Amino acid sequence: MQSESRFAPSLSESIGVRKETVPSRLRNRNRIVQVIRAEAAAKPRESQLDVISTAVIIGMTAQFVIFLFGLVTEFMPRLLGSALISASVGLCAGVIAYALMKDSD
């Protein structure tokens, strides 16, 4: 295979045609650099969405845990009261999680 790859450049040199080719390693590096630059350009928006979705998941988990705790211990005799308390705790936990993660960026 190497003899064939050497034959083609020598043939074009004998004809007088000079074509500057970039070695495949450099082409691959250029592609990798372009991919990294594209990822870096898209990173702030993806990072923002990651922070928001993580905060929502934390808030909903807190809401679920408080709701189950309210049902099991019956610290609120009515279901509506337990749902309201769990929703407010979940919202507060989500906002606090968002604020803490936003400061780290």
C-alpha positions as CSV (number, residue, x, y, z in Angstrom):
1,M,0.0,0.0,0.0
2,Q,2.8,2.4,0.7
3,S,4.3,1.9,-2.7
4,E,1.0,3.1,-4.2
5,S,0.8,6.1,-2.0
6,R,4.4,7.0,-3.0
7,F,3.7,6.4,-6.7
8,A,0.9,9.0,-7.0
9,P,2.9,12.0,-5.7
10,S,6.0,11.0,-7.7
11,L,3.8,10.8,-10.9
12,S,2.3,14.3,-10.3
13,E,5.8,15.7,-9.7
14,S,7.1,14.3,-12.9
15,I,4.2,15.9,-14.8
16,G,4.9,19.2,-13.2
17,V,1.7,19.4,-11.1
18,R,2.3,20.3,-7.5
19,K,-0.5,19.8,-5.1
20,E,0.0,20.6,-1.5
21,T,-1.7,18.1,0.6
22,V,-2.3,18.3,4.3
23,P,-1.4,15.1,6.1
24,S,-4.4,13.2,7.4
25,R,-3.2,13.7,11.0
26,L,-3.4,17.5,10.6
27,R,-6.8,17.3,9.0
28,N,-8.0,15.2,11.9
29,R,-6.6,17.7,14.3
30,N,-8.3,20.5,12.5
31,R,-11.6,18.7,12.7
32,I,-11.1,18.0,16.4
33,V,-10.3,21.7,17.0
34,Q,-13.4,22.7,15.1
35,V,-15.6,20.3,17.1
36,I,-14.1,21.6,20.4
37,R,-14.8,25.2,19.3
38,A,-18.4,24.3,18.4
39,E,-18.9,22.6,21.7
40,A,-17.4,25.6,23.6
41,A,-19.7,28.0,21.7
42,A,-22.8,25.9,22.7
43,K,-21.7,25.3,26.3
44,P,-23.3,28.3,28.0
45,R,-26.8,27.5,26.9
46,E,-26.4,23.8,27.6
47,S,-25.0,24.6,31.0
48,Q,-27.9,26.9,31.8
49,L,-30.4,24.2,30.8
50,D,-28.5,21.7,33.0
51,V,-28.7,24.0,36.0
52,I,-32.4,24.6,35.5
53,S,-33.3,21.0,35.0
54,T,-31.2,19.9,38.0
55,A,-32.9,22.5,40.2
56,V,-36.4,21.4,39.0
57,I,-35.5,17.8,39.8
58,I,-34.3,18.7,43.3
59,G,-37.4,20.7,44.0
60,M,-39.7,18.0,42.8
61,T,-37.9,15.4,44.9
62,A,-38.2,17.6,48.0
63,Q,-41.9,18.1,47.2
64,F,-42.4,14.3,46.9
65,V,-40.6,13.5,50.1
66,I,-42.5,16.1,52.1
67,F,-45.8,15.0,50.7
68,L,-45.1,11.3,51.6
69,F,-43.9,12.4,55.0
70,G,-47.1,14.4,55.5
71,L,-49.2,11.4,54.5
72,V,-47.4,8.9,56.7
73,T,-47.1,11.0,59.9
74,E,-50.4,12.9,59.3
75,F,-49.0,16.1,60.6
76,M,-51.7,17.8,58.4
77,P,-55.0,16.1,58.8
78,R,-56.2,17.2,55.3
79,L,-54.7,16.1,52.0
80,L,-55.0,19.6,50.6
81,G,-52.9,21.1,53.4
82,S,-50.2,18.5,52.9
83,A,-50.1,19.1,49.2
84,L,-49.8,22.9,49.7
85,I,-47.0,22.5,52.2
86,S,-45.1,20.1,50.1
87,A,-45.5,22.3,47.0
88,S,-44.1,25.3,48.9
89,V,-41.2,23.4,50.3
90,G,-40.4,21.9,46.9
91,L,-40.5,25.4,45.3
92,C,-38.2,26.8,48.0
93,A,-35.8,23.8,47.6
94,G,-35.7,24.3,43.8
95,V,-35.0,28.0,44.1
96,I,-32.3,27.5,46.7
97,A,-30.7,24.7,44.5
98,Y,-30.8,27.0,41.5
99,A,-29.2,29.9,43.4
100,L,-26.4,27.7,44.8
101,M,-25.6,26.1,41.4
102,K,-25.8,29.5,39.6
103,D,-23.1,30.9,41.9
104,S,-20.7,28.1,41.1
105,D,-20.7,29.0,37.3
